[in-house]
């Protein structure tokens, strides 16, 4: 039997994990019966889609916390829509959201923590110029693409200009029917650009990882809510 669990915390949000377990006592089963059940069990687990992770780092505490919550709700919406449609290229997506509090030291630490997880194929963040500047070389050294939220082309936009259907969908993923803020469109567009890169990477190489996504992002453009977006 397979199960999927999502844990949401103040500093880690929308992190999805999958685990399999044997729902029976092994030593009491005849060997032939056990073998049959084990085969069925493994077949069921094998049918689970592989998961890749996208990191989101922003301030979720402190003076800039509204920026972070704009981004996480928009990213959560994008992931929910994608997975509901079956994922991309045979993969499902999990969002790993980390708080750097707008602090340069913490920005570096969160960047390092994302680089050491091989399932993380790209990062959106950090929202502020000073924290992005600290984190970007860390991602570059790990060949982990960063879409720089807060920098061109992922800049703030007046939420009044956003389509009504996006506002409605955004409100639905917030705990208190909150309205989209200035960074909602940029975060959503960054996610969509990554989904396009993932699809292209899988089509070209048969797999989705840091290298294939990095290559797919080259010269890739997407007409999003905030205009034309691309990997700078």
Steps between C-alpha positions, in 0.01 A plus 500: 500500500632840414418833662581865433538751781550876491641685801452876528698704753587862561833467324451187294186489287343267253765230529359176359644158590394153389555182696406134461442246775397135526149478650536144630705285739762331286598205718143364525444470124573191290790563264288476185238739635766739622670492161176585323418785738852636481483501120171688505636741760811580299297543183278751679796696627666498160195670354554809718627793293852619580519836676727794431525804724503871433642722771343831598699727732356830620442692823204347681582686821602859562428824320489342153276206589222610263737441210552143616133423538418651161751260351414186691126515431563558129755216487265273693224574248729418207609169655144403586383567144789307348467192720123494456561480127732201545836671547753559224699246304394220734612692810309668778630819662551579867561852627768551764451845653765642733507824694813713488340788692661748263830424675815452295654238729182295508466539123836332456410220739169427329671500161751241620222281641327494162815420304567184701161347414538344152122494454494882494531591131451878516442787743285813495617777736607688702290808438753757618811614315739454793387148589491390135854630453623281787316187389550512124869394495413203723239381253732560206773286656245218543365538144161574653305755292365800688210708371564827686171616646507877535740547209424538130289340360344375827410841635195628694179575315190690599256222600209704366620402152475128571216302339198436717530123455854508636390705800223248572734202472764677713247578772400134512848384608536759777379426854285815527397573140782751464548704185807480279775752567776654285720188486225246428519524121881484494510186715224332299674584171832368630334170585342478155834566332653217704216265406567575133870432552421174674281384212768591246771333708306175524419504129864559406681278752237270650565631849453810713796611708710810558706461186210433265291783646793743485551420134129524423475845659750640250314736264165377633230767527148500639225756458363520850286718723783752537612496135786312338702301754826314448807386687728808518 
